């Protein structure tokens, strides 16, 4: 039995500019992320170093206690240097706007997004909300206030 049949229910709303695009979908039986596609009226070319919001053509309603994480597709990153800024980008359960992908071209050549291209992946994850309490002191540790690189290079 496929364990994906028992996950949280995500409600999707297709927007007019999406046309007949597939909704986000898992491309293999054990994929952690759903591929999401570009919903573009015309192609969008990113020059090296340029960034842009790429629309996906859908809105969604996540159940309370979950988030959607937007992540790069490894093939685009490897072949073309295309990745997502603010990775993973978080979509909160109370957001109801169009999902957009903040793409950047770290490659050496221009890259063109076309309508229907698989541009990113979306992972649905549970959210743990912390209880915030203020204290005047904190427990001591061996590391203490050692920051970046303080635990060594190896």
C-alpha positions in Angstrom: 0.0 0.0 0.0 1.3 3.5 -0.9 1.9 5.5 2.3 1.1 8.7 0.4 -2.6 7.8 0.6 -2.5 8.6 4.3 -0.9 12.0 4.5 -2.4 15.4 5.2 -4.9 16.6 2.6 -3.8 19.6 0.7 -6.4 21.7 -1.1 -5.3 23.2 -4.4 -6.9 25.9 -6.5 -5.8 26.2 -10.1 -5.5 29.8 -11.3 -6.5 30.9 -14.8 -3.0 31.5 -16.1 -2.1 27.9 -15.2 -4.1 26.6 -18.1 -4.0 22.8 -18.1 -0.8 22.5 -16.1 -0.5 19.5 -13.8 -1.0 20.3 -10.1 2.1 19.5 -8.0 2.8 15.8 -8.1 5.2 13.2 -6.8 7.2 11.9 -9.7 8.1 8.6 -8.1 6.6 6.3 -5.5 9.0 7.3 -2.7 9.7 11.0 -3.7 9.8 13.3 -0.7 9.0 16.4 -2.8 6.3 17.2 -5.3 7.5 18.8 -8.5 5.9 22.2 -9.2 5.7 23.8 -12.6 6.1 27.3 -14.1 2.8 29.0 -15.1 4.0 31.6 -17.5 2.2 33.6 -20.2 5.5 34.1 -21.9 9.0 32.6 -21.3 11.2 34.2 -18.7 15.0 34.3 -19.2 17.3 34.8 -16.2 20.7 36.1 -16.9 23.6 34.9 -14.8 23.2 36.4 -11.3 19.6 37.5 -12.0 16.7 36.4 -9.8 12.9 36.4 -10.3 9.7 35.2 -8.8 8.3 32.5 -11.1 4.5 31.9 -10.7 3.2 28.3 -10.4 -0.5 28.9 -11.2 -1.9 27.6 -8.0 -3.0 28.5 -4.5 -3.3 26.0 -1.7 -4.6 25.4 1.8 -2.4 23.5 4.1 -3.8 21.9 7.2 -3.0 23.5 10.5 0.3 22.2 11.8 2.0 21.8 8.4 4.2 23.9 6.2 5.3 23.6 2.5 9.0 23.9 1.9 10.1 25.0 -1.6 13.4 23.6 -2.6 15.6 23.5 -5.8 15.5 20.6 -8.2 18.9 19.0 -8.1 19.1 18.5 -11.9 18.6 22.2 -12.6 21.1 23.1 -10.0 23.7 20.7 -11.3 23.3 21.3 -15.0 22.5 25.0 -15.1 23.2 26.6 -11.7 19.5 27.3 -11.2 18.5 27.2 -7.5 16.0 28.8 -5.1 16.9 31.7 -2.8 15.7 31.5 0.8 15.9 27.8 0.6 14.0 26.1 1.8 11.3 28.7 1.4 8.4 28.3 3.8 4.8 28.5 2.9 2.7 28.8 6.1 -0.6 27.1 6.6 -2.5 30.4 6.7 -1.1 31.7 3.4 -3.7 31.8 0.6 -1.9 33.6 -2.2 -0.3 32.2 -5.4 2.7 30.0 -4.7 5.7 31.6 -6.4 9.3 30.3 -6.6 12.2 32.7 -6.0 14.7 31.5 -8.6 18.3 32.6 -9.1 20.7 31.8 -11.9 24.1 31.0 -10.5 25.2 29.5 -13.8 27.4 31.0 -16.5 24.7 31.1 -19.2 21.2 32.6 -19.5 18.5 30.1 -18.5 14.9 30.3 -19.9 11.9 29.1 -17.9 8.9 28.1 -20.1 5.3 27.4 -19.3 5.0 23.9 -17.8 8.7 23.4 -16.9 9.3 21.6 -13.6 11.1 24.4 -11.7 11.2 23.4 -8.0 10.0 20.8 -5.5 7.7 21.2 -2.6 8.0 19.1 0.6 5.1 19.1 3.1 6.4 18.9 6.7 4.9 19.0 10.2 5.5 22.2 12.2 6.6 22.3 15.8 5.8 25.5 17.5 8.0 26.3 20.5 6.9 27.8 23.8 9.0 30.9 24.5 10.1 31.6 28.0 12.7 34.3 29.1 15.4 33.4 31.6 18.1 35.6 33.2 20.8 32.8 32.7 21.1 29.7 30.5 22.6 26.3 31.2 26.4 26.1 30.6 27.8 23.8 27.9 31.3 22.8 26.8 30.9 24.8 23.6 29.6 27.9 25.4 29.3 30.9 23.1 31.6 29.5 20.4 30.1 30.4 17.0 30.9 29.7 13.4 33.7 27.2 13.1 34.2 26.8 16.8 33.8 23.0 16.8 36.7 22.5 14.4 37.2 22.0 10.7 37.3 18.2 10.6 
